[in-house]
Amino acid sequence: MAAFASRLIAAALASLLSGVVAAQMTADSGHVSLGVVVGAADPCNIKPRPEPGALVLGVRPGGGADRAGIKASDILLRFGSTDIKSYTDLMAAVREAHVGDRDDIVLKRGDRELTQPFQFAQTDVLAPTAGWSSAPGPGPTPAVTAPGTSPVPPMTGCLSEPYSVLPLPADAARRAAALVTDSSISLEDEVLTIVHRDSAEKVQLLGSIQLPMTRVPGTQVWLTQLKMAGWRRMFFSYQFITVNSPNQPAEFGIFRGADAPELLTPTSRLKGRLIHTHLHSQLLNADRDVSLYLPPDMVDGLPVLFMTDGQSVESFAKVLEPLMLNHRIRQFAIVGELAAQNPDASAAFDPQKDMRSREYLPEIDKDTFERHLRFFTEELMPWASHKYGVSARRAERALFGFSSGGAFALHMAVVHPELYAAVLPFSVGVSIGTIAPTPNWPRIYLAAGELEPPFLATTRQAQAQLHEAGAEATFTSYPSGHDIVMWELALVNYLPSVFPPQQ
């Protein structure tokens, strides 16, 4: 479990809620949350210009949106004086809000247009949770409803059926008393039951599924039940985070339904070299941390996989090295640039201040993005070739990223198609603008999970845009969420086509 915990910690530090306004736990920090999860107004629309507005995928019970009467499946059209053309407009408007601010929210519900008065309260204030730095934990939750309410109407064909959150069952006390270990997860028919023992005041479930858990009265046991017909085919990682115990280590686990794909078993000890180092960037005017994996038979000119969020290099190397040693893929090096850290943890909630967002997403801070792009191409890549002997040939270079890092990888493929033979953007965090045709496209391999609807929609949209521009773009969806376990499996499935074994 310790090895798996390190994988989840790496994912938590490397993953960003890109393009999603999410419910978080509250404390006194200044930034406020609307208490919703939103995505594109038409999440199944793969055209470059989707319908305007922000589709409400989930509402946090007791949050500001819930108090204002906003419901899942509403489409938010205006927040105060801001017209919402996409969910990023809503993010920008909420970033400027403070406790006590009053605004009207204009929304579309079915065929009706409604105006809902809204006021931010102290309970809407955000605070970082233990272990969060520039990236506040694994991705968005699918559509959820408040306990005791009816399920969200299913999305149309391109998305998984959403789950509903059930009220505490009548036998909750019995289930609490029967808990032997600190936590358990079980599936009975269509109901997934998650139980966790903790003396904390609040417990949050994070991972592919994010929502607050409910305490069983009179106990220190927290219980959540989720109903969905498709749980048997799903897999995901999860962790428990507490509010009032910031130094308490998070607890981790994996759920795999009986009909889910076989998951990967990482090696416990790498035979290759894992190197943590840094290089000084003149373009960034700072040192930048880099992690590298060099395989056992490393020689000069060996193929190389560059990746964003290099704090996860070890996690991916531990599932990829066995494939190399078993000759399922060619041996190659991995060079991962670690995401930039923020000066203070509160910046993680503000994409305008969050350094990872500013470096990975051009629409947040164009100058910072372009400077970082130049660092990657003009400093990092030549440095890796010169110092560690990785190949400088396009045919033997690939680029991988997930979430906002996936968006960065996709932009790299569009801006510099001549640099890589293959680019692998997973769970692309934001939509990309117009893509011009080019005769020199790399092969592009996309992946996203059914339990991350906004990312699924933007990744599918990217594939359609790339096809229109003449690129060879493959897309695969997985019965999982915004999750390192899913990204590992998708990478393993694609790499035999990227670095096939030598004959």
N, C-alpha and C positions, 0 to 999 in steps of 0.2 A: 504493500500500500504506500510505502514511503516513495518508491519510484514513481508511482502513479500521481501522488500528490505533487511531486516536483513538476510533472508534466502539466498539471492543472494550474499551478502557480505561474508557470511560464505563459500559459494561455491567458490567464487573467491579466497579466501585465502586458500582453501583446495585443489584446482584442479591444476594439472600441465600438461603442454604440453609434456607428456612423449612420446618419440619415434617420435616426429614431429618437423621439422624445420619450423617455422611459420613466416609469415610477421608480424612485429611489427612496431609501430611508431618510429620515429627517433629523436635523439638529441645527445648531446655530452657525450658519456659514455665509448666508447672504444670497446665494443663488437659489432660485425657486424652481419648482417643477409643476407642470400642469397636471401631472398624474395620469398621463395616457401613453400608450404606445401607438405610433402612427406610421403609415407608409404612403405609397403613391395612391391617389384617389381610385385608380383602376389598377390593382396589383397584377392583373393578368394581361394588361396592355403592354405588348412588347414593341410598340411603335416608338420612335424617338421622341414624339411629343404626346405624352399621356394627358389624360384629363386633368384640369387644374383642381387644386384642393388637397387636403390631407385626410386620408381614410383612417378612422379610429379603429385600430385592431384590438385594443384592450383598454380597460378603465380600471385604475387602482381604487379599490373600495376605500371610501373616506377621503380621497384626494380631492383637489380643487375641481377637476372636471366632473367627478362624481357628484360633488355638492351642487354643481351648476346644471345637473341633469343631462350631461352629455353621455351618450350611449355608444357601445360598440356598433360599428357599421355606419355611424354618422360620418359625413364628409365636412370637414371644417373649411370654410371659405374665407373668413375674415376674422382676425384677432385684433381688436381695437381698431386702429387706423391702417393696419397692415392687411393687404390682400394676399391670400395664401395661394400662390400659383403652384407651389410644391411644398412638401413637408419641411424642406430646408428653410422656407420663409417663416414657418411657425417656430422653428428652432431659434432663428434670429430674433424674432419678436419676444419670445419668452426669456431669452438671455438678458434683455433690457428691463425686465420686470422686477419688482420688489414687493416685499410684504406690504399689504394695505392697498396696492394698486387695484383700481376698478376698471374693468373693460367689458365691452360686449363681444360675444363670440357669435358670429353668423355661421350657421351650419345648414346642410341639406340632409333631411331625413326622409328617405323615400322620394316622393314628389313634392314635399313641402320644404320651404325655406324658413328657418326659425332663427330668432335672436335670443340668446341666453345671456343674462347678466352674470358677471363673474368677478370675484375678488380673491386675491392671494392672501392666505393666512400664514401664521407662524409655522403651522404644521406642514406647509408646503416647502419649507426651506430644506436645502440639500446639504449633506456633509459627506466627505469621503469615508469609505469603509476601510477597515484595516487591510493593508496590503495593496491598496489601489494607488497607482502613481499616475502616469500620463494616460493610462487607459483604464477606464472604470469597469473592468470585468467582462466576462463573456456576454455575447450579443443579445439581441432582442427576444422577447417572449412572443409566442403566437397569441392569437386572440383569446382573451380570458374574460370571464364575467364575475361579478361580485358573488360571494357565497349566497346560495339560496335563490339565485335568479336563473332564468332560463338560459340555455346555451346561446352563444352567438350564432346567427344564421351561417350555414356553411359557405365558404368562399366557392367560387366557380372552379371548374376543372383543373386549373394550373396549380392550385395550392392544396395542401393537405386539409382534411376536415379539421377545424379547430377543436380544442377541448374546452370543457366547461369546468369551473371550480365548484365542487359540491360543498354544502354545509357540513359541519361536523356530524358524523354518523351517530345513530343512537347508541351504538356499542363502542363509542370512543374511549370511555373509561376502561372497558375490558381490554381494548387494544393497547392502551397505555400501560396497563398493569402487566400485559404479556410481553412487553418489550424487554428483551434480555440484553442485547447489545446497545450501543449508543444510538444506533439508527438502523432503519430497515426500509426496504422498498419492495412492494409486491403488487402483482396484477391479478385481479379477480374479475373474470368476464371483461367488461369494458372500463373498469374502475382501477386506476393506479393509486395506490396508497403509499404515502411517504411519511415516515414516523421518525422523530428525532428527539433525544433527551438533552435538555440544556436548561440551566438555571437563569439564562439571560432574560432581559425584559422584552426583547424582540429578536426573532429569528427570521432570516431571509433566505429563501432558496435561490441560488444562482446557478448559472450554467445555461444550457439550452432552454431551460424553463426558469423564469424569474418571477417570483411573487412572494409576499409575506406569508409565513405559516401561522396557523392558529393554535393557541395553547389549549390543551384539554383541561377544563376547569378542575382546580384542586390538585394539579400535578405539575411536574416540570417537563412534561412531554408535549411536543408540538406535532400536529398532524395535519396533513393536507391530502385531499382526495380529488383526482382529476378524471373526468369521464371523456372517453373518445373511443371510437370503434377501431382505430388503427394502431393501438399501442403495441400489439404483438409484433409488428414489423418495424418498430422504432428502436433506435439506440441513441444514447446520449450520456454525457457526464454531468455530474451535479455536485454542488457543494453547499454547505450551510455557513452563513455569516451572521454574527451577532453584533448588535449595536453597542451595548454597554461593556463589552469585553474586547477592546481593540487589540490586545496583545495575545488573545486566545487563538491558537492555530485553527484554520478552517478545516472542516472534515469533508472528505471527498468520497465519491463512489461513481460507479457506472451502472446504468440500466441497459439491458439488452433483451428485447422481446424474443419470444420463441421463434418467430419467423424473420428476425432481423439478420442482416449479413454477418458473417463471421468477422470478429474484430481481431486486431493485430496484437501480438505479444512482443513487446519490446525486449531487446537484449538487456540483461541486467548490467553488463559491463562492456563498454566499447573496446574493440581490438585496435581500432584506429586512434588517431590523436585528436583530442579536443583542446583547442587553443583559445584563450580569452586574452585579447590584446586591444590596442587602440592605435589610431593614426591621427596625426595632427592635420586638420583641414584648413587650408588657407581660405577657401571659399566660405566656410562656416565660421572661421576665426575661432575654432575650438577643437579640442580633442574629441574624437568619436569612437566609442567602444565598438569592437567587432568580435564576433565569435566565429571560429572556423572548425570544421571537421575535415580531417585528412584521412583517407582510407588506409588500410594496412599496406597496400601495394602502391602507395603514392609515388609517382614519378613526375618530372616536369612535363607540362603539356597535357596533364590529365583533364578530362571534362570537368566543368564546374557548374554548380547550381547556386546562383546568387539569390538571396532572399531578404525580404524586409523583416522587421521584428526579430532580429537575430538572437534575442534572449530565448527563443525557442529552438535554436539549432540543435542542442543536445537531445531534446525530445524527438525531433524528426530523425536525427541520425540513428537513434536507438531502434527505430522501426525500419529504417532503410538499410542499415549495415547488413542484417541477415540476408536481405535480398541480393546484395552485392556478393557476399561470401558464397551464396548458393547459386550464383551465376544466373539469376533471373534478370538482373540489370547490370550494366557495366559499372565498374567502380568509378566514382567521381568525388570531387571535393564539394563542400558546402561552405559558402561565405555569407555570413549574416550580419548586417548592420543593425545594431541595437537601436530601438526607438529612442528618440530624444526625450530626456526627462524634464519635467516641469520644475520651476523654482519652488512651487508650493503645491500641495495636493489638491487644493480647491480649483486650480486651473483645469483639472480633468473634466469639470462639468461645463466648461466654456470653450467651444471649439476655436473661438477667436484667440484664446490664450494658450490652449493646449498645443504643445510643440509638435506632438505626433500628428495631430490633425493639420497643423499649418504646413508641415513638411510633406505630408502624403496627399493632401487634397488641394488642388489648384484653386478651387472656388472659395476657399477659406482665406488664404493669404498667397496671392499669386507670386509675389517677389520671393517669399520664403520657399515656396514650392519649387520655383525655377532654380533657385540657388542650391537647394538640396538635390534636385535632379542633376545639376552640373557636378555636384560633389560625387554622386553615385557613379556617373559616367566618366568624369575626367580625373577623379582622384582614387576612389575606392577600387574600381575595376583594374586600372593599371597597377596600383599598389599590390593587389592580390597576385597579379601575374608576376610582377617583379620580385616580390618578397617570398612568395610561397610556390611559385612555379605553375599555377593553374593556367589552363589554356587561354590564349588571347584570340583564338579563332572563333568566329561567329558560329560555325557548325557544331562547336563543342561547348557552347554557353547557353544556359537557360536561366529564367528569372521566375521566382515564385513569391506570392504574397497572399494574405488573407485579410478580409474585412477592409479597413482603410488601406492596409498594405496591399490588398488585392486591387483596390482602385489605383494605387500608385503603379503597380505592375502593368495594369491595363493602359494607363496613360503612357508609360514607358514604351509599350508596344506600338502605340499610335505615333508618338513623337520620334522614337528612335527604332524603327522596325529593322534597321540594318545591324543592330547590336547583338541580337539573340536569335538562335534557331527556333526556340520554343519559349513561350511565356505562359505561366499558369496562374491566373487570377481567380481566387476562390472567394465566395461570399462577398462580391464586390460591394463596397460600402455606399457608393453614390453613383448616380447616373453620369454618363460621360456625354460631352457635347457632340457636335457633328463630327463624323469620322470620314476623312477624305480617302478615296481609293489610292492604293500604292501598289506598285508591281513587286514589292520586296517584303511582303508580310512574313513574319514568323508564324509557325503553327501555334495556335492559341487553344488552351485547354481550360475550360471553365467548369466550376462546380459550386453547388449551393445546397442547402438543406430545406426540407419541407416545413420544418418548425421555425424557420426564420423568414416569414413572408416578405418583408421589404427587401431583404438581400436576395431572395429567390427571384423577385420581380426584376430588380435592377440587373442581376446577372443574366437572366434570360433576355432582357432588353439589349444588353451589350452584345450577346451572340447575334441577335437579329441585325443590329447595326453593323457589326463586323462582316456578316455575310453580305449585306448590301454594299459594303466597301470592297468586296472581293477577297476577304480573308478566309482562311480555313480555320473555323472556330468550332470546337467540339464542346458540348455542354452535357453534364450529368448531374441529376438531382439525387439526393440521398434522403432516406427516412430518418433524419436527424436535424439538429439545429446549428446554431452559431457556436461551433464546438471543435476543439482540437482533435478529438477522436474522429470526427468526420473528415477534417482536413487531412489527417494522416492517412486514412483509408483512401480518399480520393487521390492523394499524391502517389501512393503505392500503386493504384490502378493505372495511373497515367504514365508513370516513369518508364515502364518497358518500351513505350513508344518514343520517349524522349532520349533515353540512353539505353538502347537495346544491347543485350549481351554480345560480346565479340564472338565471332564464329571461330 
